[in-house]
Amino acid sequence: MFASLSLIFRILLAWAAAIVVAGFVWSGFFHGMDEGPGWVFGLLALFVMVTALGSCIAHIRRVQHAAGRLDAATLSSRQRRQIEVPMDAGPAFALVEAAIAELPRVEDIESAPGSLQVRAYVRRVDPYNGRPPSRWNLPARLAIKRNSVLATVTPGQGTCSVTLLFEPDAGVWADLLAVDEGSNHENAEAVGRAITRRVAEQRRDEQAAAEQTATEKELSVAKLNLLHAQVEPHFLYNTLANAQVLTRTDPPRADQMLGHLIQYLRSSLPSVDESMSTLGVELERTQAYLEILKIRMGARLALQVDVPPALTSVPLPSMALQTLVENAIKHGLEPKPGGGTVWIIARAFEDHVTLTVADDGLGFGQGTSGTGIGLKNLRERLRLTCGERAGVAIVSNFPSGVAATITLPRDAREAIHAA
C-alpha cells in the first residue's frame, strides 16, 4: 500500500508542478502576470490531474493482477531481470534473441552477436482493448509510444548470465509524469518465461537423446549377449563332439583341441557382458577360435596375422573381429573344396585405424548366403560405441574372396569414455 500511495503522490506532485509552470505561462500570454490563469485553465488543470490519477490507479490495478503483489519493484516502469542460462554464450545468445522476437508487437530488433547484445522495441497498446492508448489517456498518449528491451549475455564457465532491461522508450523524466500500465513488467515476465521454457525444452531434448543413446547401447549389449547365447552352444557342441571322436582316433590332437577351447573360453567368458573390448583381447579369442577350426578343417584352413603390438590396445566392440572371421569361413572358405586362407591385418593412419579380415574363398555370389544381421548389428554397435566415423566396408578381394575392413577413429577411446 505504501508503494502505491508513494507512486500516486509522486506522479500527482510532478503534474502539479508542471501545471503551476503552465499557469504562469498561460497568464503571461492571455491575462498578464497580475491576473490568474482563469477558469478555463483551471478546468484543464483539473482534467489533467484526474487523468493522471486515473492512469496511476489503472497502472496499480493492472500490476496487482499481473504480479499478485504491489511493491516498488513491480510498480516501477523500468524492470530488470538477471537469469542464469546453463549453456555456452553462442547458444544462450540465440535463445535470448528468439525469446525476445516472440514478444507481441515487437519491432526494430537490433542484434549484435559479436557483443552479445540484443535491443528491441515493443509497441504499446491500450491493455484493455489491444489498440493504441485512448485519446483521453494523455500521459500515455503524449509521452510514450513504445517500450525498449535490452538483453546482454555475459559468458561464464559452461554457463551464461543474461541481463534484461525493460524500459519506456523515453528519458528518465517520463517516470515523473507517466506510468506504463504494467507493460514493462508484462514484457519482463513474458521474456523470462520464454527463456525458461526454451532452456527446459533443450534440457528435455538432451535428456531424451541421452536416454535414447543409453537404450540403444543396452540394446546393443543385449543383441551381443543373444549372439553369444546362439553361437556359443553350437560352437561348443561341435568342438566337444570333434574332441570326443579324436580322443579315440588321435588323442594328441584331441588334447590340442581341448587346450585351444580352454584358451578360447578363458578370453571369452569374462567379457560376455561387456560391449567393449580391445583389439588384443579380441585377437587372442579369435586365434583360439581359429586354432580349433584348423584342427577340424585341417590343411583347408590357413591363418596369417599382421597386427602391430602398438595397436593391441585399440578399443573394439566385443565379438567384432570374430564376427568377420566367422563370416569369412562360413561363406567363403568352408564351401570352397580346397579351403583357403584368412588374413587379419591392422594398420594405423594419422586419424584412424583399420582392421581388415580377408579371405580367398568363393567371394560374392558364389558362397553360402546369409541374413546380414550380424554385419548390421556390428555397424550399429560401432556407431554407438565409437562414433559416427566408425564403420565397416566390404569389398571383393583379389584374385578371389572378400575383404571386410573396420575403420575406427583415433579418438575412439575418448568418445567411449565420454559416452
Secondary structure as GFF3:
##gff-version 3
##sequence-region A 1 419
A	DSSP	alpha_helix	2	26	.	.	.	ID=ss1
A	DSSP	pi_helix	27	31	.	.	.	ID=ss2
A	DSSP	alpha_helix	39	67	.	.	.	ID=ss3
A	DSSP	alpha_helix	72	75	.	.	.	ID=ss4
A	DSSP	beta_strand	79	85	.	.	.	ID=ss5
A	DSSP	alpha_helix	89	101	.	.	.	ID=ss6
A	DSSP	beta_strand	106	112	.	.	.	ID=ss7
A	DSSP	beta_strand	117	123	.	.	.	ID=ss8
A	DSSP	alpha_helix	138	143	.	.	.	ID=ss9
A	DSSP	beta_strand	146	155	.	.	.	ID=ss10
A	DSSP	beta_strand	160	168	.	.	.	ID=ss11
A	DSSP	alpha_helix	174	177	.	.	.	ID=ss12
A	DSSP	alpha_helix	183	249	.	.	.	ID=ss13
A	DSSP	alpha_helix	251	268	.	.	.	ID=ss14
A	DSSP	three_ten_helix	269	271	.	.	.	ID=ss15
A	DSSP	beta_strand	276	278	.	.	.	ID=ss16
A	DSSP	alpha_helix	279	297	.	.	.	ID=ss17
A	DSSP	three_ten_helix	298	300	.	.	.	ID=ss18
A	DSSP	beta_strand	301	306	.	.	.	ID=ss19
A	DSSP	three_ten_helix	309	311	.	.	.	ID=ss20
A	DSSP	beta_strand	315	317	.	.	.	ID=ss21
A	DSSP	alpha_helix	320	328	.	.	.	ID=ss22
A	DSSP	pi_helix	329	333	.	.	.	ID=ss23
A	DSSP	beta_strand	340	348	.	.	.	ID=ss24
A	DSSP	beta_strand	352	359	.	.	.	ID=ss25
A	DSSP	alpha_helix	373	386	.	.	.	ID=ss26
A	DSSP	beta_strand	391	396	.	.	.	ID=ss27
A	DSSP	beta_strand	402	409	.	.	.	ID=ss28
A	DSSP	alpha_helix	412	418	.	.	.	ID=ss29
###
